[in-house]
Amino acid sequence: MTKIIWFIWNTSLETFFLINFRLVTKDGHCNIEFGNVMYSTHLSFLADFWTTFVETRWRYVLLLFIASFTLTWLFFALLWYWIALNNGDLTWQNPPSNHSPCIIGVYGLTTAFLYSLETQTTIGYGVRALTDLCPGAVVVVIIQAVFGAIINCFMCGVILSKISLPKKRAKTISFSDMAVISPKNGSLSLSIRVANLRKTLMIGSHIYGKLLRTTNRADGETIIMDQVNIDFMVDAGKDNLFFVCPLTLYHIIDKSSPFFEMAVDTLHNQDFELVVFLDCTAETTSSACQVRTSFIPQEIMWGYNFLPIISRSKEGKYRVDFSNFAKVEPVATAHCALCFHNIKGHHHYSRDGHDNQGFEMTEINELQNVTKM
């Protein structure tokens, strides 16, 4: 019993590390770490301070937002306190009854801080006001007003830029969690599905892939991240996709494809990562964005095909059924790409436990007029 539990634990642990050790996560983040970066290189981040602030996490931006205003209010409050001190305006200095203060209503550090806040934020409650008896105080008011305007413009620009980042629009573009291999248009193809969750178009959409794997060359050199181009297309081509509804993209597995030498029983033993990129421009904001995802061998299902999700109603409207977005069904598929091209009728139903979670076999009787993408 102990050996069985230990075996299950090791298997689960290996599967966990295998799934999580990838360059690009399912949501598009790159899992990479930079080491031994020279100290002088960090100065380049300060030179490009705008990009550094925009790419900073929200928690630090909000902290910087609060600190920039609070610290400047405190700094100028100390200046106002110093001006009032030199003029003898403070309470503990016991000014005479006929004393003319530089700033009306400033007689301590707290009131100096309140005056600094009112000056920089242009609140002006009317309780504290600057007089014309101290020319230096007038200069400080001008400096604080200009400095406060600069901080307002900079922080508003950073927050607006972070809110309008193109990667936020990319959150509404979704890839299928699994890829499938099945016959399509007389060829063996690897297919994935992508959907635009908004009704607004993505202009100039272009999709492509990179196969990442470790390659050992004949001269003994080992390339840890060898990249091979993977072409994806739809029936209408591969450039300028009409991305108004979910698309099924496929890669033809021919003799030039790196998947040609793989088979149904060896696919999950391979060591590679398929990274898929979608470059497009948002129609509403005209901002370019890139959406990424990746597939490892355990996320590729051999002998399955995606269920149709697009139909046409009796009223003539096109309907997208997202409940079938990630659902698949088994189809007759050759054991390997070589079998598909050389042995006619050599097919295999892949029912060996590679179904995605929540798989349901459904009969679709209403989708008679399915539009092919």
Buried (B, 14 or more C-beta within 10 A) or exposed (E): EEEEEEEEEEEEEEEEEBEEEBBBEBEBEEEEEEEEEEEEEEEEEEEEEEEEBBEBEEEEBEEBBEEBBEEBBBEBBEBBBEBBBEBBBBEEEEBEEEEEBBBBBBBBBEBBBBBBBBBBEEEEEEEBBBEEEBEEBBEBBEEBEEBBEEBBEBBEEBBEBBEEEBEBBBEBBBBBBBBBBBBBEEBBBBBBBBBBEEEEBBBBBBBBBBBBBEEEEEEEEEEEEBEBEBBBBBEEEBEEBEBBBBBBBBBBBBEEBBBBEBBBEEBBEBEBBBBBBBBBBBBEEEBEBBBBBBBBBBBBBBBBBBBBBBBBEEEEEEEBBEEBBBBBBBBEBBBBBBBBBEEEEBBBEBEEEBBBEEBEEEEBEEBEEEEEB
